[in-house]
Amino acid sequence: MKNLKERYVGQNLKKLRKKKEKTVKEVSIETGLAISTIQDIENEISFSNYIDTIVTLSKYFGVKVHDFVYKKF
């Protein structure tokens, strides 16, 4: 079985959010995602496998989905 590529969703979410000078609550309100979802992804407690969540966050931060998941910002 092949190793999966490392994912950077949590790290990238936190970095992009801070770069944009937004709080978790602001991102939640502006994306329609639950605060707990954003916190769980940032803290790598849970990785949302729902593509719509990843697409929503990627669009919000203006980055490609692939880069949001696999590129370390």
Secondary structure, 3 states (H helix, E strand, C coil): CCCCCCCCHHHHHHHHHHHCCCCHHHHHHHHCCCHHHHHHHHCCCCCCCCHHHHHHHHHHHCCCHHHHHHCCC
